Amino acid sequence: MLDIQNITKKYKKGPFVYTAIDDVSFKVKKNDFFAVIGASGSGKSTLLNSIGGLIHPDTGKILYNNNDIYKLNRKASDRFRKEKIGFVFQQFHLLPYLTVEDNISMACFAKSHYENINSMLEKCSLTELKNKYPSELSVGEKQRTAFIRAIISKPEILLADEPTGNLDPQNSKVLLDLIEDFHKNGGTVLLVSHDSTVSGYATETIRLEKGKLT
C-alpha cells in the first residue's frame, strides 16, 4: 500500500541546516498498524506529514499503490488526501465557532458520511455534546471529536500525530481503543508517539532517532 523510499527532509535555521528525516525507508501493508516511536524532535511529525502529502521531502519517494504521491497533479493530490487519508493531531484543530456536529460534518463529502455521524457520536460518548462548541468540551472530548472527523469519510489510512499527547491515562486508553477498532475494521494506521506503550496496540513498531530509523 505505502512504500516510503529513502526520504530525506532538511530545514534551514539561519546559517544552520537541520535534518528532520534522514534517508528513511519502510513499507506499510494494507491493514497494518504502525507505531513510530521517538523522542520530541526526532522527526516523527515531519515523517507523518510527508506520508500524508503535506510536506514534500527533499529526496526520495512516497508511493501509494505504486504511485508517487508527489508526482500527482493538484486535483489528484487533493483527492488522495480527501478520500484516502484521515488525520488526528495532538492539538485537535477544531474550529472554535462550529459545534461538535458541524466540525465533523466538514469532513463529510457523501450522504453516507453524514448518516454515520450520530452512530459515531454515540460510540464515542458524545451524543449529548453534539451541539456544544469546542470551548465547552474537555480535552478528551475534543480529541474524540477530532477522531470522528478523521474517520467519518472512511479513509483507508489514519495518520495520528501524538494523539494521546494531551490526554490523561484514562482518556488515552479510550482513544487508543477507538483507533484499534478502526484498525480491526480494516483500516491502516500510522501513529507516531514518544510513548512506547502505544506499541501494545500496533502490529509493527519502528523507532526514529534524530531523523533515522534505529
Secondary structure, DSSP 8 states (H G I E B T S, - for coil): -EEEEEEEEEEEETTEEEEEEEEEEEEE-TT-EEEEE--TTSSHHHHHHHHTTSS--SEEEEEETTEEGGGS-HHHHHHHHHHHEEEEETT----TTS-HHHHHHTT--SHHHHHTHHHHHHHTT-GGGTT--GGGS-HHHHHHHHHHHHHTT--SEEEEESTTTT--HHHHHHHHHHHHHHHHTT-EEEEEES-GGGGGG-SEEEEEETTEE-
